[in-house]
Amino acid sequence: MARHKADLADDEFEIYASYHSTGDGRYIGDLKVIRKADRRVLFPFEGAPQIGPHESAHEARRAAVEYGRAIVAADRAAPEP
């Protein structure tokens, strides 16, 4: 799976969003969120939810980006150690 850096200008986090297809023609969003200060991977984590399924690759990637932004907002509000 090729990961693409999301369109997000941020000096503190990296968000990589992509997608993969399922056997039934739908798409699942793939996401990786990294806090730059300590290189901690905030997503995925054990038990992380699946992002989708979605009807198109575009929807799946967009959902992954939105979920990544929510993770960043939550970490800014209450940083994980």
N, CA, C and O atoms as a Maestro MAE file, in Angstrom:
{
 s_m_m2io_version
 :::
 2.0.0
}

f_m_ct {
 s_m_title
 :::
 protein
 m_atom[324] {
  # First column is atom index #
  i_m_mmod_type
  r_m_x_coord
  r_m_y_coord
  r_m_z_coord
  i_m_residue_number
  s_m_chain_name
  s_m_pdb_residue_name
  s_m_pdb_atom_name
  i_m_atomic_number
  :::
  1 25 0.852 -1.169 0.000 1 A "MET " " N  " 7
  2 3 0.000 0.000 0.000 1 A "MET " " CA " 6
  3 2 0.897 1.231 0.000 1 A "MET " " C  " 6
  4 15 1.810 1.344 0.818 1 A "MET " " O  " 8
  5 25 0.640 2.124 -0.896 2 A "ALA " " N  " 7
  6 3 1.369 3.386 -0.927 2 A "ALA " " CA " 6
  7 2 0.678 4.375 -0.002 2 A "ALA " " C  " 6
  8 15 -0.533 4.579 -0.085 2 A "ALA " " O  " 8
  9 25 1.447 4.976 0.867 3 A "ARG " " N  " 7
  10 3 0.882 5.998 1.758 3 A "ARG " " CA " 6
  11 2 1.215 7.359 1.177 3 A "ARG " " C  " 6
  12 15 2.300 7.577 0.638 3 A "ARG " " O  " 8
  13 25 0.274 8.256 1.298 4 A "HIS " " N  " 7
  14 3 0.449 9.597 0.782 4 A "HIS " " CA " 6
  15 2 0.270 10.578 1.923 4 A "HIS " " C  " 6
  16 15 -0.691 10.487 2.687 4 A "HIS " " O  " 8
  17 25 1.191 11.510 2.038 5 A "LYS " " N  " 7
  18 3 1.075 12.506 3.087 5 A "LYS " " CA " 6
  19 2 -0.180 13.331 2.831 5 A "LYS " " C  " 6
  20 15 -0.399 13.813 1.720 5 A "LYS " " O  " 8
  21 25 -0.984 13.485 3.840 6 A "ALA " " N  " 7
  22 3 -2.240 14.209 3.709 6 A "ALA " " CA " 6
  23 2 -1.989 15.690 3.483 6 A "ALA " " C  " 6
  24 15 -0.930 16.212 3.832 6 A "ALA " " O  " 8
  25 25 -2.951 16.346 2.907 7 A "ASP " " N  " 7
  26 3 -2.864 17.785 2.696 7 A "ASP " " CA " 6
  27 2 -3.123 18.484 4.015 7 A "ASP " " C  " 6
  28 15 -4.213 19.003 4.256 7 A "ASP " " O  " 8
  29 25 -2.116 18.492 4.860 8 A "LEU " " N  " 7
  30 3 -2.264 19.073 6.181 8 A "LEU " " CA " 6
  31 2 -0.945 19.743 6.550 8 A "LEU " " C  " 6
  32 15 0.068 19.069 6.741 8 A "LEU " " O  " 8
  33 25 -0.960 21.036 6.647 9 A "ALA " " N  " 7
  34 3 0.246 21.771 7.034 9 A "ALA " " CA " 6
  35 2 0.331 21.759 8.552 9 A "ALA " " C  " 6
  36 15 -0.443 22.434 9.230 9 A "ALA " " O  " 8
  37 25 1.267 20.994 9.079 10 A "ASP " " N  " 7
  38 3 1.384 20.859 10.519 10 A "ASP " " CA " 6
  39 2 2.825 20.546 10.867 10 A "ASP " " C  " 6
  40 15 3.408 19.606 10.327 10 A "ASP " " O  " 8
  41 25 3.395 21.319 11.757 11 A "ASP " " N  " 7
  42 3 4.778 21.105 12.156 11 A "ASP " " CA " 6
  43 2 4.917 20.079 13.269 11 A "ASP " " C  " 6
  44 15 6.032 19.674 13.597 11 A "ASP " " O  " 8
  45 25 3.801 19.652 13.857 12 A "GLU " " N  " 7
  46 3 3.856 18.771 15.016 12 A "GLU " " CA " 6
  47 2 3.453 17.324 14.728 12 A "GLU " " C  " 6
  48 15 3.811 16.430 15.495 12 A "GLU " " O  " 8
  49 25 2.723 17.075 13.652 13 A "PHE " " N  " 7
  50 3 2.210 15.739 13.358 13 A "PHE " " CA " 6
  51 2 2.384 15.416 11.884 13 A "PHE " " C  " 6
  52 15 2.417 16.309 11.038 13 A "PHE " " O  " 8
  53 25 2.496 14.120 11.588 14 A "GLU " " N  " 7
  54 3 2.469 13.630 10.219 14 A "GLU " " CA " 6
  55 2 1.235 12.747 10.086 14 A "GLU " " C  " 6
  56 15 0.986 11.884 10.928 14 A "GLU " " O  " 8
  57 25 0.474 12.964 9.037 15 A "ILE " " N  " 7
  58 3 -0.697 12.129 8.769 15 A "ILE " " CA " 6
  59 2 -0.500 11.517 7.385 15 A "ILE " " C  " 6
  60 15 -0.332 12.230 6.396 15 A "ILE " " O  " 8
  61 25 -0.522 10.195 7.332 16 A "TYR " " N  " 7
  62 3 -0.425 9.475 6.071 16 A "TYR " " CA " 6
  63 2 -1.747 8.754 5.860 16 A "TYR " " C  " 6
  64 15 -2.183 7.976 6.708 16 A "TYR " " O  " 8
  65 25 -2.375 9.017 4.735 17 A "ALA " " N  " 7
  66 3 -3.679 8.430 4.469 17 A "ALA " " CA " 6
  67 2 -3.686 7.769 3.100 17 A "ALA " " C  " 6
  68 15 -3.137 8.298 2.134 17 A "ALA " " O  " 8
  69 25 -4.311 6.614 3.034 18 A "SER " " N  " 7
  70 3 -4.460 5.893 1.789 18 A "SER " " CA " 6
  71 2 -5.704 5.024 1.904 18 A "SER " " C  " 6
  72 15 -6.587 5.312 2.712 18 A "SER " " O  " 8
  73 25 -5.783 3.985 1.119 19 A "TYR " " N  " 7
  74 3 -6.942 3.092 1.132 19 A "TYR " " CA " 6
  75 2 -6.536 1.750 0.535 19 A "TYR " " C  " 6
  76 15 -5.490 1.626 -0.102 19 A "TYR " " O  " 8
  77 25 -7.364 0.776 0.750 20 A "HIS " " N  " 7
  78 3 -7.227 -0.496 0.047 20 A "HIS " " CA " 6
  79 2 -8.626 -0.999 -0.284 20 A "HIS " " C  " 6
  80 15 -9.604 -0.639 0.372 20 A "HIS " " O  " 8
  81 25 -8.701 -1.822 -1.295 21 A "SER " " N  " 7
  82 3 -10.006 -2.322 -1.707 21 A "SER " " CA " 6
  83 2 -10.312 -3.632 -1.004 21 A "SER " " C  " 6
  84 15 -9.418 -4.378 -0.605 21 A "SER " " O  " 8
  85 25 -11.601 -3.884 -0.865 22 A "THR " " N  " 7
  86 3 -12.068 -5.147 -0.290 22 A "THR " " CA " 6
  87 2 -12.453 -6.057 -1.436 22 A "THR " " C  " 6
  88 15 -12.486 -5.633 -2.591 22 A "THR " " O  " 8
  89 25 -12.737 -7.272 -1.129 23 A "GLY " " N  " 7
  90 3 -13.109 -8.232 -2.164 23 A "GLY " " CA " 6
  91 2 -14.449 -7.945 -2.810 23 A "GLY " " C  " 6
  92 15 -14.743 -8.462 -3.888 23 A "GLY " " O  " 8
  93 25 -15.263 -7.128 -2.163 24 A "ASP " " N  " 7
  94 3 -16.604 -6.857 -2.697 24 A "ASP " " CA " 6
  95 2 -16.702 -5.502 -3.401 24 A "ASP " " C  " 6
  96 15 -17.807 -5.018 -3.649 24 A "ASP " " O  " 8
  97 25 -15.569 -4.889 -3.725 25 A "GLY " " N  " 7
  98 3 -15.572 -3.652 -4.478 25 A "GLY " " CA " 6
  99 2 -15.686 -2.385 -3.650 25 A "GLY " " C  " 6
  100 15 -15.835 -1.296 -4.204 25 A "GLY " " O  " 8
  101 25 -15.619 -2.509 -2.342 26 A "ARG " " N  " 7
  102 3 -15.641 -1.314 -1.495 26 A "ARG " " CA " 6
  103 2 -14.212 -1.015 -1.052 26 A "ARG " " C  " 6
  104 15 -13.279 -1.746 -1.382 26 A "ARG " " O  " 8
  105 25 -14.060 0.071 -0.299 27 A "TYR " " N  " 7
  106 3 -12.721 0.542 0.070 27 A "TYR " " CA " 6
  107 2 -12.646 0.851 1.562 27 A "TYR " " C  " 6
  108 15 -13.602 1.336 2.166 27 A "TYR " " O  " 8
  109 25 -11.488 0.557 2.131 28 A "ILE " " N  " 7
  110 3 -11.201 0.810 3.540 28 A "ILE " " CA " 6
  111 2 -10.091 1.853 3.606 28 A "ILE " " C  " 6
  112 15 -9.088 1.744 2.901 28 A "ILE " " O  " 8
  113 25 -10.273 2.864 4.457 29 A "GLY " " N  " 7
  114 3 -9.246 3.870 4.633 29 A "GLY " " CA " 6
  115 2 -8.106 3.336 5.479 29 A "GLY " " C  " 6
  116 15 -8.332 2.647 6.473 29 A "GLY " " O  " 8
  117 25 -6.886 3.652 5.086 30 A "ASP " " N  " 7
  118 3 -5.683 3.302 5.847 30 A "ASP " " CA " 6
  119 2 -5.084 4.597 6.378 30 A "ASP " " C  " 6
  120 15 -5.072 5.614 5.685 30 A "ASP " " O  " 8
  121 25 -4.594 4.555 7.594 31 A "LEU " " N  " 7
  122 3 -4.144 5.773 8.244 31 A "LEU " " CA " 6
  123 2 -2.950 5.502 9.142 31 A "LEU " " C  " 6
  124 15 -2.866 4.464 9.797 31 A "LEU " " O  " 8
  125 25 -2.026 6.458 9.159 32 A "LYS " " N  " 7
  126 3 -0.926 6.453 10.123 32 A "LYS " " CA " 6
  127 2 -0.740 7.888 10.580 32 A "LYS " " C  " 6
  128 15 -0.593 8.792 9.757 32 A "LYS " " O  " 8
  129 25 -0.745 8.102 11.889 33 A "VAL " " N  " 7
  130 3 -0.551 9.425 12.482 33 A "VAL " " CA " 6
  131 2 0.649 9.343 13.415 33 A "VAL " " C  " 6
  132 15 0.708 8.483 14.294 33 A "VAL " " O  " 8
  133 25 1.609 10.249 13.215 34 A "ILE " " N  " 7
  134 3 2.838 10.262 14.006 34 A "ILE " " CA " 6
  135 2 3.006 11.637 14.633 34 A "ILE " " C  " 6
  136 15 2.899 12.661 13.958 34 A "ILE " " O  " 8
  137 25 3.272 11.646 15.946 35 A "ARG " " N  " 7
  138 3 3.633 12.893 16.630 35 A "ARG " " CA " 6
  139 2 5.125 13.086 16.404 35 A "ARG " " C  " 6
  140 15 5.926 12.237 16.794 35 A "ARG " " O  " 8
  141 25 5.501 14.191 15.781 36 A "LYS " " N  " 7
  142 3 6.891 14.421 15.399 36 A "LYS " " CA " 6
  143 2 7.838 14.577 16.582 36 A "LYS " " C  " 6
  144 15 8.986 14.138 16.510 36 A "LYS " " O  " 8
  145 25 7.382 15.189 17.665 37 A "ALA " " N  " 7
  146 3 8.264 15.487 18.798 37 A "ALA " " CA " 6
  147 2 8.961 14.241 19.336 37 A "ALA " " C  " 6
  148 15 10.149 14.276 19.655 37 A "ALA " " O  " 8
  149 25 8.225 13.154 19.433 38 A "ASP " " N  " 7
  150 3 8.806 11.924 19.984 38 A "ASP " " CA " 6
  151 2 8.672 10.717 19.047 38 A "ASP " " C  " 6
  152 15 8.980 9.588 19.428 38 A "ASP " " O  " 8
  153 25 8.204 10.973 17.809 39 A "ARG " " N  " 7
  154 3 8.016 9.937 16.781 39 A "ARG " " CA " 6
  155 2 7.025 8.861 17.230 39 A "ARG " " C  " 6
  156 15 7.065 7.735 16.734 39 A "ARG " " O  " 8
  157 25 6.157 9.197 18.147 40 A "ARG " " N  " 7
  158 3 5.159 8.242 18.628 40 A "ARG " " CA " 6
  159 2 4.073 8.052 17.576 40 A "ARG " " C  " 6
  160 15 3.541 9.021 17.036 40 A "ARG " " O  " 8
  161 25 3.752 6.795 17.293 41 A "VAL " " N  " 7
  162 3 2.673 6.470 16.368 41 A "VAL " " CA " 6
  163 2 1.370 6.489 17.163 41 A "VAL " " C  " 6
  164 15 1.154 5.658 18.045 41 A "VAL " " O  " 8
  165 25 0.507 7.448 16.837 42 A "LEU " " N  " 7
  166 3 -0.774 7.582 17.532 42 A "LEU " " CA " 6
  167 2 -1.860 6.727 16.885 42 A "LEU " " C  " 6
  168 15 -2.828 6.348 17.544 42 A "LEU " " O  " 8
  169 25 -1.703 6.427 15.609 43 A "PHE " " N  " 7
  170 3 -2.636 5.566 14.895 43 A "PHE " " CA " 6
  171 2 -1.861 4.907 13.779 43 A "PHE " " C  " 6
  172 15 -1.104 5.587 13.088 43 A "PHE " " O  " 8
  173 25 -2.015 3.618 13.573 44 A "PRO " " N  " 7
  174 3 -2.963 2.739 14.237 44 A "PRO " " CA " 6
  175 2 -2.444 2.275 15.593 44 A "PRO " " C  " 6
  176 15 -1.247 2.343 15.874 44 A "PRO " " O  " 8
  177 25 -3.338 1.817 16.402 45 A "PHE " " N  " 7
  178 3 -3.023 1.258 17.709 45 A "PHE " " CA " 6
  179 2 -3.776 -0.058 17.827 45 A "PHE " " C  " 6
  180 15 -4.684 -0.341 17.046 45 A "PHE " " O  " 8
  181 25 -3.389 -0.855 18.810 46 A "GLU " " N  " 7
  182 3 -4.048 -2.138 18.985 46 A "GLU " " CA " 6
  183 2 -5.536 -1.916 19.244 46 A "GLU " " C  " 6
  184 15 -5.911 -1.161 20.141 46 A "GLU " " O  " 8
  185 25 -6.365 -2.567 18.467 47 A "GLY " " N  " 7
  186 3 -7.806 -2.420 18.601 47 A "GLY " " CA " 6
  187 2 -8.368 -1.220 17.861 47 A "GLY " " C  " 6
  188 15 -9.533 -0.868 18.046 47 A "GLY " " O  " 8
  189 25 -7.551 -0.586 17.020 48 A "ALA " " N  " 7
  190 3 -8.003 0.600 16.272 48 A "ALA " " CA " 6
  191 2 -9.173 0.241 15.364 48 A "ALA " " C  " 6
  192 15 -9.218 -0.855 14.806 48 A "ALA " " O  " 8
  193 25 -10.116 1.163 15.219 49 A "PRO " " N  " 7
  194 3 -11.274 0.881 14.372 49 A "PRO " " CA " 6
  195 2 -10.904 0.864 12.893 49 A "PRO " " C  " 6
  196 15 -9.925 1.478 12.468 49 A "PRO " " O  " 8
  197 25 -11.699 0.159 12.141 50 A "GLN " " N  " 7
  198 3 -11.573 0.146 10.692 50 A "GLN " " CA " 6
  199 2 -12.232 1.418 10.151 50 A "GLN " " C  " 6
  200 15 -13.281 1.829 10.646 50 A "GLN " " O  " 8
  201 25 -11.641 2.022 9.169 51 A "ILE " " N  " 7
  202 3 -12.183 3.249 8.590 51 A "ILE " " CA " 6
  203 2 -12.936 2.869 7.316 51 A "ILE " " C  " 6
  204 15 -12.364 2.826 6.226 51 A "ILE " " O  " 8
  205 25 -14.182 2.604 7.472 52 A "GLY " " N  " 7
  206 3 -15.002 2.205 6.328 52 A "GLY " " CA " 6
  207 2 -15.777 0.957 6.624 52 A "GLY " " C  " 6
  208 15 -15.869 0.554 7.783 52 A "GLY " " O  " 8
  209 25 -16.329 0.343 5.639 53 A "PRO " " N  " 7
  210 3 -16.040 0.476 4.221 53 A "PRO " " CA " 6
  211 2 -16.765 1.657 3.583 53 A "PRO " " C  " 6
  212 15 -17.768 2.160 4.089 53 A "PRO " " O  " 8
  213 25 -16.200 2.080 2.432 54 A "HIS " " N  " 7
  214 3 -16.749 3.190 1.663 54 A "HIS " " CA " 6
  215 2 -16.956 2.739 0.223 54 A "HIS " " C  " 6
  216 15 -16.373 1.751 -0.224 54 A "HIS " " O  " 8
  217 25 -17.780 3.466 -0.480 55 A "GLU " " N  " 7
  218 3 -18.119 3.101 -1.856 55 A "GLU " " CA " 6
  219 2 -17.031 3.472 -2.858 55 A "GLU " " C  " 6
  220 15 -16.953 2.864 -3.925 55 A "GLU " " O  " 8
  221 25 -16.188 4.456 -2.542 56 A "SER " " N  " 7
  222 3 -15.136 4.841 -3.483 56 A "SER " " CA " 6
  223 2 -13.804 4.998 -2.754 56 A "SER " " C  " 6
  224 15 -13.748 5.179 -1.537 56 A "SER " " O  " 8
  225 25 -12.742 4.922 -3.542 57 A "ALA " " N  " 7
  226 3 -11.399 5.112 -2.989 57 A "ALA " " CA " 6
  227 2 -11.258 6.529 -2.435 57 A "ALA " " C  " 6
  228 15 -10.659 6.735 -1.380 57 A "ALA " " O  " 8
  229 25 -11.808 7.488 -3.148 58 A "HIS " " N  " 7
  230 3 -11.742 8.882 -2.709 58 A "HIS " " CA " 6
  231 2 -12.409 9.063 -1.346 58 A "HIS " " C  " 6
  232 15 -11.857 9.730 -0.471 58 A "HIS " " O  " 8
  233 25 -13.590 8.475 -1.161 59 A "GLU " " N  " 7
  234 3 -14.299 8.579 0.121 59 A "GLU " " CA " 6
  235 2 -13.488 7.935 1.240 59 A "GLU " " C  " 6
  236 15 -13.420 8.472 2.345 59 A "GLU " " O  " 8
  237 25 -12.876 6.791 0.962 60 A "ALA " " N  " 7
  238 3 -12.099 6.079 1.978 60 A "ALA " " CA " 6
  239 2 -10.887 6.899 2.402 60 A "ALA " " C  " 6
  240 15 -10.603 7.007 3.595 60 A "ALA " " O  " 8
  241 25 -10.170 7.477 1.443 61 A "ARG " " N  " 7
  242 3 -9.001 8.293 1.775 61 A "ARG " " CA " 6
  243 2 -9.422 9.553 2.519 61 A "ARG " " C  " 6
  244 15 -8.773 9.947 3.488 61 A "ARG " " O  " 8
  245 25 -10.497 10.184 2.077 62 A "ARG " " N  " 7
  246 3 -10.981 11.396 2.749 62 A "ARG " " CA " 6
  247 2 -11.386 11.086 4.190 62 A "ARG " " C  " 6
  248 15 -11.104 11.874 5.092 62 A "ARG " " O  " 8
  249 25 -12.041 9.951 4.413 63 A "ALA " " N  " 7
  250 3 -12.435 9.554 5.767 63 A "ALA " " CA " 6
  251 2 -11.193 9.314 6.634 63 A "ALA " " C  " 6
  252 15 -11.184 9.652 7.817 63 A "ALA " " O  " 8
  253 25 -10.155 8.735 6.045 64 A "ALA " " N  " 7
  254 3 -8.916 8.503 6.790 64 A "ALA " " CA " 6
  255 2 -8.278 9.834 7.189 64 A "ALA " " C  " 6
  256 15 -7.806 9.979 8.317 64 A "ALA " " O  " 8
  257 25 -8.259 10.805 6.272 65 A "VAL " " N  " 7
  258 3 -7.694 12.127 6.579 65 A "VAL " " CA " 6
  259 2 -8.489 12.782 7.700 65 A "VAL " " C  " 6
  260 15 -7.906 13.330 8.635 65 A "VAL " " O  " 8
  261 25 -9.814 12.732 7.615 66 A "GLU " " N  " 7
  262 3 -10.660 13.340 8.646 66 A "GLU " " CA " 6
  263 2 -10.436 12.676 10.000 66 A "GLU " " C  " 6
  264 15 -10.374 13.354 11.026 66 A "GLU " " O  " 8
  265 25 -10.314 11.351 10.003 67 A "TYR " " N  " 7
  266 3 -10.071 10.638 11.257 67 A "TYR " " CA " 6
  267 2 -8.699 11.023 11.812 67 A "TYR " " C  " 6
  268 15 -8.537 11.183 13.022 67 A "TYR " " O  " 8
  269 25 -7.723 11.168 10.932 68 A "GLY " " N  " 7
  270 3 -6.394 11.593 11.362 68 A "GLY " " CA " 6
  271 2 -6.413 12.975 11.991 68 A "GLY " " C  " 6
  272 15 -5.754 13.211 13.004 68 A "GLY " " O  " 8
  273 25 -7.161 13.879 11.399 69 A "ARG " " N  " 7
  274 3 -7.280 15.221 11.962 69 A "ARG " " CA " 6
  275 2 -7.938 15.182 13.338 69 A "ARG " " C  " 6
  276 15 -7.559 15.947 14.225 69 A "ARG " " O  " 8
  277 25 -8.916 14.304 13.524 70 A "ALA " " N  " 7
  278 3 -9.571 14.164 14.825 70 A "ALA " " CA " 6
  279 2 -8.591 13.629 15.866 70 A "ALA " " C  " 6
  280 15 -8.618 14.057 17.020 70 A "ALA " " O  " 8
  281 25 -7.734 12.704 15.468 71 A "ILE " " N  " 7
  282 3 -6.728 12.166 16.387 71 A "ILE " " CA " 6
  283 2 -5.743 13.256 16.791 71 A "ILE " " C  " 6
  284 15 -5.372 13.356 17.961 71 A "ILE " " O  " 8
  285 25 -5.319 14.070 15.833 72 A "VAL " " N  " 7
  286 3 -4.411 15.176 16.125 72 A "VAL " " CA " 6
  287 2 -5.068 16.148 17.102 72 A "VAL " " C  " 6
  288 15 -4.441 16.566 18.075 72 A "VAL " " O  " 8
  289 25 -6.315 16.507 16.852 73 A "ALA " " N  " 7
  290 3 -7.031 17.434 17.742 73 A "ALA " " CA " 6
  291 2 -7.134 16.866 19.152 73 A "ALA " " C  " 6
  292 15 -6.950 17.589 20.130 73 A "ALA " " O  " 8
  293 25 -7.428 15.572 19.258 74 A "ALA " " N  " 7
  294 3 -7.545 14.950 20.570 74 A "ALA " " CA " 6
  295 2 -6.199 14.923 21.294 74 A "ALA " " C  " 6
  296 15 -6.136 15.140 22.505 74 A "ALA " " O  " 8
  297 25 -5.117 14.654 20.544 75 A "ASP " " N  " 7
  298 3 -3.798 14.628 21.189 75 A "ASP " " CA " 6
  299 2 -3.369 16.020 21.617 75 A "ASP " " C  " 6
  300 15 -2.710 16.174 22.645 75 A "ASP " " O  " 8
  301 25 -3.726 17.019 20.857 76 A "ARG " " N  " 7
  302 3 -3.410 18.388 21.278 76 A "ARG " " CA " 6
  303 2 -4.166 18.763 22.541 76 A "ARG " " C  " 6
  304 15 -3.625 19.445 23.412 76 A "ARG " " O  " 8
  305 25 -5.410 18.322 22.647 77 A "ALA " " N  " 7
  306 3 -6.228 18.634 23.811 77 A "ALA " " CA " 6
  307 2 -5.736 17.905 25.064 77 A "ALA " " C  " 6
  308 15 -5.743 18.461 26.162 77 A "ALA " " O  " 8
  309 25 -5.314 16.662 24.884 78 A "ALA " " N  " 7
  310 3 -4.846 15.844 26.018 78 A "ALA " " CA " 6
  311 2 -3.767 14.891 25.487 78 A "ALA " " C  " 6
  312 15 -4.067 13.744 25.156 78 A "ALA " " O  " 8
  313 25 -2.524 15.354 25.406 79 A "PRO " " N  " 7
  314 3 -1.452 14.525 24.828 79 A "PRO " " CA " 6
  315 2 -1.269 13.216 25.566 79 A "PRO " " C  " 6
  316 15 -1.265 13.156 26.796 79 A "PRO " " O  " 8
  317 25 -1.115 12.153 24.760 80 A "GLU " " N  " 7
  318 3 -0.793 10.847 25.342 80 A "GLU " " CA " 6
  319 2 0.674 10.846 25.711 80 A "GLU " " C  " 6
  320 15 1.501 11.395 24.983 80 A "GLU " " O  " 8
  321 25 1.004 10.236 26.831 81 A "PRO " " N  " 7
  322 3 2.428 10.167 27.216 81 A "PRO " " CA " 6
  323 2 3.201 9.212 26.326 81 A "PRO " " C  " 6
  324 15 4.405 9.036 26.508 81 A "PRO " " O  " 8
  :::
 }
 m_bond[323] {
  # First column is bond index #
  i_m_from
  i_m_to
  i_m_order
  :::
  1 1 2 1
  2 2 3 1
  3 3 4 2
  4 3 5 1
  5 5 6 1
  6 6 7 1
  7 7 8 2
  8 7 9 1
  9 9 10 1
  10 10 11 1
  11 11 12 2
  12 11 13 1
  13 13 14 1
  14 14 15 1
  15 15 16 2
  16 15 17 1
  17 17 18 1
  18 18 19 1
  19 19 20 2
  20 19 21 1
  21 21 22 1
  22 22 23 1
  23 23 24 2
  24 23 25 1
  25 25 26 1
  26 26 27 1
  27 27 28 2
  28 27 29 1
  29 29 30 1
  30 30 31 1
  31 31 32 2
  32 31 33 1
  33 33 34 1
  34 34 35 1
  35 35 36 2
  36 35 37 1
  37 37 38 1
  38 38 39 1
  39 39 40 2
  40 39 41 1
  41 41 42 1
  42 42 43 1
  43 43 44 2
  44 43 45 1
  45 45 46 1
  46 46 47 1
  47 47 48 2
  48 47 49 1
  49 49 50 1
  50 50 51 1
  51 51 52 2
  52 51 53 1
  53 53 54 1
  54 54 55 1
  55 55 56 2
  56 55 57 1
  57 57 58 1
  58 58 59 1
  59 59 60 2
  60 59 61 1
  61 61 62 1
  62 62 63 1
  63 63 64 2
  64 63 65 1
  65 65 66 1
  66 66 67 1
  67 67 68 2
  68 67 69 1
  69 69 70 1
  70 70 71 1
  71 71 72 2
  72 71 73 1
  73 73 74 1
  74 74 75 1
  75 75 76 2
  76 75 77 1
  77 77 78 1
  78 78 79 1
  79 79 80 2
  80 79 81 1
  81 81 82 1
  82 82 83 1
  83 83 84 2
  84 83 85 1
  85 85 86 1
  86 86 87 1
  87 87 88 2
  88 87 89 1
  89 89 90 1
  90 90 91 1
  91 91 92 2
  92 91 93 1
  93 93 94 1
  94 94 95 1
  95 95 96 2
  96 95 97 1
  97 97 98 1
  98 98 99 1
  99 99 100 2
  100 99 101 1
  101 101 102 1
  102 102 103 1
  103 103 104 2
  104 103 105 1
  105 105 106 1
  106 106 107 1
  107 107 108 2
  108 107 109 1
  109 109 110 1
  110 110 111 1
  111 111 112 2
  112 111 113 1
  113 113 114 1
  114 114 115 1
  115 115 116 2
  116 115 117 1
  117 117 118 1
  118 118 119 1
  119 119 120 2
  120 119 121 1
  121 121 122 1
  122 122 123 1
  123 123 124 2
  124 123 125 1
  125 125 126 1
  126 126 127 1
  127 127 128 2
  128 127 129 1
  129 129 130 1
  130 130 131 1
  131 131 132 2
  132 131 133 1
  133 133 134 1
  134 134 135 1
  135 135 136 2
  136 135 137 1
  137 137 138 1
  138 138 139 1
  139 139 140 2
  140 139 141 1
  141 141 142 1
  142 142 143 1
  143 143 144 2
  144 143 145 1
  145 145 146 1
  146 146 147 1
  147 147 148 2
  148 147 149 1
  149 149 150 1
  150 150 151 1
  151 151 152 2
  152 151 153 1
  153 153 154 1
  154 154 155 1
  155 155 156 2
  156 155 157 1
  157 157 158 1
  158 158 159 1
  159 159 160 2
  160 159 161 1
  161 161 162 1
  162 162 163 1
  163 163 164 2
  164 163 165 1
  165 165 166 1
  166 166 167 1
  167 167 168 2
  168 167 169 1
  169 169 170 1
  170 170 171 1
  171 171 172 2
  172 171 173 1
  173 173 174 1
  174 174 175 1
  175 175 176 2
  176 175 177 1
  177 177 178 1
  178 178 179 1
  179 179 180 2
  180 179 181 1
  181 181 182 1
  182 182 183 1
  183 183 184 2
  184 183 185 1
  185 185 186 1
  186 186 187 1
  187 187 188 2
  188 187 189 1
  189 189 190 1
  190 190 191 1
  191 191 192 2
  192 191 193 1
  193 193 194 1
  194 194 195 1
  195 195 196 2
  196 195 197 1
  197 197 198 1
  198 198 199 1
  199 199 200 2
  200 199 201 1
  201 201 202 1
  202 202 203 1
  203 203 204 2
  204 203 205 1
  205 205 206 1
  206 206 207 1
  207 207 208 2
  208 207 209 1
  209 209 210 1
  210 210 211 1
  211 211 212 2
  212 211 213 1
  213 213 214 1
  214 214 215 1
  215 215 216 2
  216 215 217 1
  217 217 218 1
  218 218 219 1
  219 219 220 2
  220 219 221 1
  221 221 222 1
  222 222 223 1
  223 223 224 2
  224 223 225 1
  225 225 226 1
  226 226 227 1
  227 227 228 2
  228 227 229 1
  229 229 230 1
  230 230 231 1
  231 231 232 2
  232 231 233 1
  233 233 234 1
  234 234 235 1
  235 235 236 2
  236 235 237 1
  237 237 238 1
  238 238 239 1
  239 239 240 2
  240 239 241 1
  241 241 242 1
  242 242 243 1
  243 243 244 2
  244 243 245 1
  245 245 246 1
  246 246 247 1
  247 247 248 2
  248 247 249 1
  249 249 250 1
  250 250 251 1
  251 251 252 2
  252 251 253 1
  253 253 254 1
  254 254 255 1
  255 255 256 2
  256 255 257 1
  257 257 258 1
  258 258 259 1
  259 259 260 2
  260 259 261 1
  261 261 262 1
  262 262 263 1
  263 263 264 2
  264 263 265 1
  265 265 266 1
  266 266 267 1
  267 267 268 2
  268 267 269 1
  269 269 270 1
  270 270 271 1
  271 271 272 2
  272 271 273 1
  273 273 274 1
  274 274 275 1
  275 275 276 2
  276 275 277 1
  277 277 278 1
  278 278 279 1
  279 279 280 2
  280 279 281 1
  281 281 282 1
  282 282 283 1
  283 283 284 2
  284 283 285 1
  285 285 286 1
  286 286 287 1
  287 287 288 2
  288 287 289 1
  289 289 290 1
  290 290 291 1
  291 291 292 2
  292 291 293 1
  293 293 294 1
  294 294 295 1
  295 295 296 2
  296 295 297 1
  297 297 298 1
  298 298 299 1
  299 299 300 2
  300 299 301 1
  301 301 302 1
  302 302 303 1
  303 303 304 2
  304 303 305 1
  305 305 306 1
  306 306 307 1
  307 307 308 2
  308 307 309 1
  309 309 310 1
  310 310 311 1
  311 311 312 2
  312 311 313 1
  313 313 314 1
  314 314 315 1
  315 315 316 2
  316 315 317 1
  317 317 318 1
  318 318 319 1
  319 319 320 2
  320 319 321 1
  321 321 322 1
  322 322 323 1
  323 323 324 2
  :::
 }
}
